[in-house]
Amino acid sequence: MPEITRAISIRQPFVELILQKKKRWEYRSTPTKITERVYLYASKKPVNDDAEWRKARCEKGTLPTGVIVGSVVIAGCEWFEKYDCYRYKLASPKRLRKPLKPKSQPQPKFFRPRV
């Protein structure tokens, strides 16, 4: 398996929904040409939407943040007219046994973590 060299920053509980295979698309304002397995970095600031937390069947503050918790394949990117944005197709999520703390500064989108 090729080495994972990039990470995508996503807020909790969306990362958890990806790992549970309930979230299969990531919506962004910019397109990507990346089509490979990337780490899932759970941003330090979680979402403050009770409905999203209920979907993940978790309570606020119970999921890890500020760490890499798994990986996912970005299988494509397309324009999504309904939301007037791009959406990335997510496939084959894998949870890490133990979260990784990146040494490099995470960015709002993709970054290259040093773990």
PyMOL CGO cylinders between C-alpha atoms (Angstrom):
from pymol import cmd
from pymol.cgo import CYLINDER

trace = [
    CYLINDER, 0.00, 0.00, 0.00, 1.41, 3.44, -0.90, 0.3, 1, 1, 1, 1, 1, 1,
    CYLINDER, 1.41, 3.44, -0.90, 2.42, 5.74, 1.93, 0.3, 1, 1, 1, 1, 1, 1,
    CYLINDER, 2.42, 5.74, 1.93, -0.17, 8.35, 2.91, 0.3, 1, 1, 1, 1, 1, 1,
    CYLINDER, -0.17, 8.35, 2.91, 1.36, 11.80, 2.44, 0.3, 1, 1, 1, 1, 1, 1,
    CYLINDER, 1.36, 11.80, 2.44, -1.59, 14.19, 2.82, 0.3, 1, 1, 1, 1, 1, 1,
    CYLINDER, -1.59, 14.19, 2.82, -4.38, 14.89, 5.26, 0.3, 1, 1, 1, 1, 1, 1,
    CYLINDER, -4.38, 14.89, 5.26, -7.70, 16.63, 4.93, 0.3, 1, 1, 1, 1, 1, 1,
    CYLINDER, -7.70, 16.63, 4.93, -8.98, 18.71, 7.82, 0.3, 1, 1, 1, 1, 1, 1,
    CYLINDER, -8.98, 18.71, 7.82, -12.65, 18.09, 8.70, 0.3, 1, 1, 1, 1, 1, 1,
    CYLINDER, -12.65, 18.09, 8.70, -14.61, 18.98, 11.82, 0.3, 1, 1, 1, 1, 1, 1,
    CYLINDER, -14.61, 18.98, 11.82, -16.16, 16.48, 14.23, 0.3, 1, 1, 1, 1, 1, 1,
    CYLINDER, -16.16, 16.48, 14.23, -18.68, 14.82, 14.13, 0.3, 1, 1, 1, 1, 1, 1,
    CYLINDER, -18.68, 14.82, 14.13, -18.32, 14.76, 10.32, 0.3, 1, 1, 1, 1, 1, 1,
    CYLINDER, -18.32, 14.76, 10.32, -15.07, 12.76, 10.60, 0.3, 1, 1, 1, 1, 1, 1,
    CYLINDER, -15.07, 12.76, 10.60, -16.89, 10.21, 12.73, 0.3, 1, 1, 1, 1, 1, 1,
    CYLINDER, -16.89, 10.21, 12.73, -19.74, 10.02, 10.19, 0.3, 1, 1, 1, 1, 1, 1,
    CYLINDER, -19.74, 10.02, 10.19, -17.16, 9.33, 7.45, 0.3, 1, 1, 1, 1, 1, 1,
    CYLINDER, -17.16, 9.33, 7.45, -15.59, 6.55, 9.52, 0.3, 1, 1, 1, 1, 1, 1,
    CYLINDER, -15.59, 6.55, 9.52, -19.07, 5.09, 10.17, 0.3, 1, 1, 1, 1, 1, 1,
    CYLINDER, -19.07, 5.09, 10.17, -19.65, 5.15, 6.37, 0.3, 1, 1, 1, 1, 1, 1,
    CYLINDER, -19.65, 5.15, 6.37, -22.66, 7.46, 6.82, 0.3, 1, 1, 1, 1, 1, 1,
    CYLINDER, -22.66, 7.46, 6.82, -21.03, 10.46, 5.10, 0.3, 1, 1, 1, 1, 1, 1,
    CYLINDER, -21.03, 10.46, 5.10, -19.84, 9.69, 1.57, 0.3, 1, 1, 1, 1, 1, 1,
    CYLINDER, -19.84, 9.69, 1.57, -19.35, 13.22, 0.21, 0.3, 1, 1, 1, 1, 1, 1,
    CYLINDER, -19.35, 13.22, 0.21, -17.34, 16.21, 1.46, 0.3, 1, 1, 1, 1, 1, 1,
    CYLINDER, -17.34, 16.21, 1.46, -18.53, 19.62, 0.23, 0.3, 1, 1, 1, 1, 1, 1,
    CYLINDER, -18.53, 19.62, 0.23, -15.98, 22.36, -0.47, 0.3, 1, 1, 1, 1, 1, 1,
    CYLINDER, -15.98, 22.36, -0.47, -15.79, 25.70, -2.27, 0.3, 1, 1, 1, 1, 1, 1,
    CYLINDER, -15.79, 25.70, -2.27, -12.72, 24.66, -4.27, 0.3, 1, 1, 1, 1, 1, 1,
    CYLINDER, -12.72, 24.66, -4.27, -12.09, 21.63, -6.49, 0.3, 1, 1, 1, 1, 1, 1,
    CYLINDER, -12.09, 21.63, -6.49, -9.33, 19.10, -5.99, 0.3, 1, 1, 1, 1, 1, 1,
    CYLINDER, -9.33, 19.10, -5.99, -7.37, 16.86, -8.34, 0.3, 1, 1, 1, 1, 1, 1,
    CYLINDER, -7.37, 16.86, -8.34, -6.29, 14.66, -5.44, 0.3, 1, 1, 1, 1, 1, 1,
    CYLINDER, -6.29, 14.66, -5.44, -7.50, 11.08, -5.91, 0.3, 1, 1, 1, 1, 1, 1,
    CYLINDER, -7.50, 11.08, -5.91, -5.69, 8.99, -3.33, 0.3, 1, 1, 1, 1, 1, 1,
    CYLINDER, -5.69, 8.99, -3.33, -5.92, 7.81, 0.26, 0.3, 1, 1, 1, 1, 1, 1,
    CYLINDER, -5.92, 7.81, 0.26, -5.53, 10.73, 2.68, 0.3, 1, 1, 1, 1, 1, 1,
    CYLINDER, -5.53, 10.73, 2.68, -5.51, 10.98, 6.45, 0.3, 1, 1, 1, 1, 1, 1,
    CYLINDER, -5.51, 10.98, 6.45, -8.61, 12.31, 8.22, 0.3, 1, 1, 1, 1, 1, 1,
    CYLINDER, -8.61, 12.31, 8.22, -7.61, 15.10, 10.59, 0.3, 1, 1, 1, 1, 1, 1,
    CYLINDER, -7.61, 15.10, 10.59, -10.30, 15.98, 13.14, 0.3, 1, 1, 1, 1, 1, 1,
    CYLINDER, -10.30, 15.98, 13.14, -10.11, 19.76, 13.47, 0.3, 1, 1, 1, 1, 1, 1,
    CYLINDER, -10.11, 19.76, 13.47, -9.67, 21.27, 16.91, 0.3, 1, 1, 1, 1, 1, 1,
    CYLINDER, -9.67, 21.27, 16.91, -13.00, 23.10, 16.69, 0.3, 1, 1, 1, 1, 1, 1,
    CYLINDER, -13.00, 23.10, 16.69, -16.00, 20.74, 16.46, 0.3, 1, 1, 1, 1, 1, 1,
    CYLINDER, -16.00, 20.74, 16.46, -19.38, 21.55, 14.91, 0.3, 1, 1, 1, 1, 1, 1,
    CYLINDER, -19.38, 21.55, 14.91, -21.99, 23.07, 17.21, 0.3, 1, 1, 1, 1, 1, 1,
    CYLINDER, -21.99, 23.07, 17.21, -25.03, 21.41, 15.58, 0.3, 1, 1, 1, 1, 1, 1,
    CYLINDER, -25.03, 21.41, 15.58, -26.95, 18.98, 17.79, 0.3, 1, 1, 1, 1, 1, 1,
    CYLINDER, -26.95, 18.98, 17.79, -28.56, 17.26, 14.78, 0.3, 1, 1, 1, 1, 1, 1,
    CYLINDER, -28.56, 17.26, 14.78, -25.14, 16.31, 13.34, 0.3, 1, 1, 1, 1, 1, 1,
    CYLINDER, -25.14, 16.31, 13.34, -24.05, 14.90, 16.70, 0.3, 1, 1, 1, 1, 1, 1,
    CYLINDER, -24.05, 14.90, 16.70, -27.22, 12.81, 16.90, 0.3, 1, 1, 1, 1, 1, 1,
    CYLINDER, -27.22, 12.81, 16.90, -26.50, 11.39, 13.42, 0.3, 1, 1, 1, 1, 1, 1,
    CYLINDER, -26.50, 11.39, 13.42, -23.10, 10.23, 14.70, 0.3, 1, 1, 1, 1, 1, 1,
    CYLINDER, -23.10, 10.23, 14.70, -24.73, 8.91, 17.90, 0.3, 1, 1, 1, 1, 1, 1,
    CYLINDER, -24.73, 8.91, 17.90, -22.22, 10.83, 19.99, 0.3, 1, 1, 1, 1, 1, 1,
    CYLINDER, -22.22, 10.83, 19.99, -22.36, 13.67, 22.47, 0.3, 1, 1, 1, 1, 1, 1,
    CYLINDER, -22.36, 13.67, 22.47, -20.45, 16.92, 22.03, 0.3, 1, 1, 1, 1, 1, 1,
    CYLINDER, -20.45, 16.92, 22.03, -16.96, 16.71, 23.47, 0.3, 1, 1, 1, 1, 1, 1,
    CYLINDER, -16.96, 16.71, 23.47, -16.70, 12.91, 23.32, 0.3, 1, 1, 1, 1, 1, 1,
    CYLINDER, -16.70, 12.91, 23.32, -14.84, 12.59, 20.00, 0.3, 1, 1, 1, 1, 1, 1,
    CYLINDER, -14.84, 12.59, 20.00, -11.12, 13.29, 19.55, 0.3, 1, 1, 1, 1, 1, 1,
    CYLINDER, -11.12, 13.29, 19.55, -10.10, 16.62, 18.03, 0.3, 1, 1, 1, 1, 1, 1,
    CYLINDER, -10.10, 16.62, 18.03, -6.74, 18.02, 16.94, 0.3, 1, 1, 1, 1, 1, 1,
    CYLINDER, -6.74, 18.02, 16.94, -5.53, 14.59, 15.81, 0.3, 1, 1, 1, 1, 1, 1,
    CYLINDER, -5.53, 14.59, 15.81, -5.52, 12.25, 12.82, 0.3, 1, 1, 1, 1, 1, 1,
    CYLINDER, -5.52, 12.25, 12.82, -8.11, 9.54, 13.48, 0.3, 1, 1, 1, 1, 1, 1,
    CYLINDER, -8.11, 9.54, 13.48, -8.25, 7.61, 10.22, 0.3, 1, 1, 1, 1, 1, 1,
    CYLINDER, -8.25, 7.61, 10.22, -7.96, 7.72, 6.47, 0.3, 1, 1, 1, 1, 1, 1,
    CYLINDER, -7.96, 7.72, 6.47, -10.24, 7.78, 3.43, 0.3, 1, 1, 1, 1, 1, 1,
    CYLINDER, -10.24, 7.78, 3.43, -9.86, 7.54, -0.34, 0.3, 1, 1, 1, 1, 1, 1,
    CYLINDER, -9.86, 7.54, -0.34, -10.84, 10.64, -2.30, 0.3, 1, 1, 1, 1, 1, 1,
    CYLINDER, -10.84, 10.64, -2.30, -12.27, 8.93, -5.36, 0.3, 1, 1, 1, 1, 1, 1,
    CYLINDER, -12.27, 8.93, -5.36, -13.24, 12.00, -7.36, 0.3, 1, 1, 1, 1, 1, 1,
    CYLINDER, -13.24, 12.00, -7.36, -14.44, 15.58, -7.39, 0.3, 1, 1, 1, 1, 1, 1,
    CYLINDER, -14.44, 15.58, -7.39, -17.41, 17.12, -9.19, 0.3, 1, 1, 1, 1, 1, 1,
    CYLINDER, -17.41, 17.12, -9.19, -19.41, 20.33, -9.29, 0.3, 1, 1, 1, 1, 1, 1,
    CYLINDER, -19.41, 20.33, -9.29, -22.62, 20.00, -7.29, 0.3, 1, 1, 1, 1, 1, 1,
    CYLINDER, -22.62, 20.00, -7.29, -25.22, 22.40, -8.64, 0.3, 1, 1, 1, 1, 1, 1,
    CYLINDER, -25.22, 22.40, -8.64, -27.70, 21.91, -5.78, 0.3, 1, 1, 1, 1, 1, 1,
    CYLINDER, -27.70, 21.91, -5.78, -25.33, 23.43, -3.17, 0.3, 1, 1, 1, 1, 1, 1,
    CYLINDER, -25.33, 23.43, -3.17, -23.32, 25.57, -5.62, 0.3, 1, 1, 1, 1, 1, 1,
    CYLINDER, -23.32, 25.57, -5.62, -20.04, 23.96, -4.57, 0.3, 1, 1, 1, 1, 1, 1,
    CYLINDER, -20.04, 23.96, -4.57, -17.71, 21.05, -5.27, 0.3, 1, 1, 1, 1, 1, 1,
    CYLINDER, -17.71, 21.05, -5.27, -18.11, 17.67, -3.67, 0.3, 1, 1, 1, 1, 1, 1,
    CYLINDER, -18.11, 17.67, -3.67, -15.42, 15.07, -3.08, 0.3, 1, 1, 1, 1, 1, 1,
    CYLINDER, -15.42, 15.07, -3.08, -16.42, 11.40, -3.32, 0.3, 1, 1, 1, 1, 1, 1,
    CYLINDER, -16.42, 11.40, -3.32, -15.21, 9.55, -0.20, 0.3, 1, 1, 1, 1, 1, 1,
    CYLINDER, -15.21, 9.55, -0.20, -14.57, 5.80, -0.23, 0.3, 1, 1, 1, 1, 1, 1,
    CYLINDER, -14.57, 5.80, -0.23, -13.06, 3.05, 1.92, 0.3, 1, 1, 1, 1, 1, 1,
    CYLINDER, -13.06, 3.05, 1.92, -12.71, 4.84, 5.28, 0.3, 1, 1, 1, 1, 1, 1,
    CYLINDER, -12.71, 4.84, 5.28, -10.37, 3.25, 7.82, 0.3, 1, 1, 1, 1, 1, 1,
    CYLINDER, -10.37, 3.25, 7.82, -10.10, 4.13, 11.50, 0.3, 1, 1, 1, 1, 1, 1,
    CYLINDER, -10.10, 4.13, 11.50, -6.65, 4.22, 13.11, 0.3, 1, 1, 1, 1, 1, 1,
    CYLINDER, -6.65, 4.22, 13.11, -6.21, 2.12, 16.24, 0.3, 1, 1, 1, 1, 1, 1,
    CYLINDER, -6.21, 2.12, 16.24, -4.54, 5.06, 17.95, 0.3, 1, 1, 1, 1, 1, 1,
    CYLINDER, -4.54, 5.06, 17.95, -4.90, 8.73, 16.90, 0.3, 1, 1, 1, 1, 1, 1,
    CYLINDER, -4.90, 8.73, 16.90, -1.79, 10.46, 15.55, 0.3, 1, 1, 1, 1, 1, 1,
    CYLINDER, -1.79, 10.46, 15.55, -0.76, 13.96, 16.60, 0.3, 1, 1, 1, 1, 1, 1,
    CYLINDER, -0.76, 13.96, 16.60, 0.64, 15.82, 13.55, 0.3, 1, 1, 1, 1, 1, 1,
    CYLINDER, 0.64, 15.82, 13.55, 3.83, 17.80, 14.08, 0.3, 1, 1, 1, 1, 1, 1,
    CYLINDER, 3.83, 17.80, 14.08, 3.12, 20.15, 11.18, 0.3, 1, 1, 1, 1, 1, 1,
    CYLINDER, 3.12, 20.15, 11.18, 0.50, 22.88, 11.36, 0.3, 1, 1, 1, 1, 1, 1,
    CYLINDER, 0.50, 22.88, 11.36, -2.86, 21.65, 10.00, 0.3, 1, 1, 1, 1, 1, 1,
    CYLINDER, -2.86, 21.65, 10.00, -4.47, 23.83, 7.35, 0.3, 1, 1, 1, 1, 1, 1,
    CYLINDER, -4.47, 23.83, 7.35, -8.19, 24.39, 6.66, 0.3, 1, 1, 1, 1, 1, 1,
    CYLINDER, -8.19, 24.39, 6.66, -8.12, 22.05, 3.66, 0.3, 1, 1, 1, 1, 1, 1,
    CYLINDER, -8.12, 22.05, 3.66, -5.27, 19.69, 2.74, 0.3, 1, 1, 1, 1, 1, 1,
    CYLINDER, -5.27, 19.69, 2.74, -1.88, 19.60, 4.42, 0.3, 1, 1, 1, 1, 1, 1,
    CYLINDER, -1.88, 19.60, 4.42, 1.15, 17.33, 4.64, 0.3, 1, 1, 1, 1, 1, 1,
    CYLINDER, 1.15, 17.33, 4.64, 1.34, 16.04, 8.19, 0.3, 1, 1, 1, 1, 1, 1,
    CYLINDER, 1.34, 16.04, 8.19, 4.58, 14.96, 9.78, 0.3, 1, 1, 1, 1, 1, 1,
    CYLINDER, 4.58, 14.96, 9.78, 3.66, 12.15, 12.15, 0.3, 1, 1, 1, 1, 1, 1,
]
cmd.load_cgo(trace, "trace")
